[in-house]
């Protein structure tokens, strides 16, 4: 009979290491297909992300170019062409930053075309989706007011101009909105409401050119 062989510490460590390596090799051999599949999946995911980001950049660029064309047409008073370009931004490039600007400009362009229902629709769409921009929100409310005013609904227009003043009280066009609200209130005989906006102009915008105009208009119309 052979006696038991006693292993020293080094041999024990080497034996454990050998066992570990053989076990690992066997696991890799048995599972190599899974590792390959996992690696391929990771590559595909990364490729998809890169492709999606590139596609987004391309869409944003195309949308911006189309919006720019619409603005050029608007400035050249080619309003129908402007509408076509701006509407295409909304139809084909949802999710891009240009959609917000195109929505607002569609309101302005339809207002120039005297297509008041469409102007109101796009201004209301802008307000409901992008109200964080106080300047354009106030301008959209004033655009709605102008469309209503041009359809002879002066009381409703005055109220909407008043909303525009509240949307951006310190805005660059606040005095104009106050003047428009005052004018329409005076035309409907609502002197008390007109006076509120008259005082806002004279007290809050002392350097405005509208002070003299509003003073003359209020003096004339409030005596009726």
Buried (B, 14 or more C-beta within 10 A) or exposed (E): EEEEEEEEEEEEEEEEEEEEEEEEEEEEEEEEEEEEEEEEEEEEEEEEEEEEEEEEEEBBEBBBEBBEBBBEBBEEEBBEBBBBBBBBBBEEBEEBEBBBBBBBBBBBBBBEBEBBEBBBBBBBBBBEEBEEBEEBBBBBBBBBBBBBBEBEBBBBBBBBBBBBBEBBBEBEBBBBBBBBBBBBBBBBEBBEBBBBBBBBBBEBBEEBEBBEEBEEBBEEBBEE
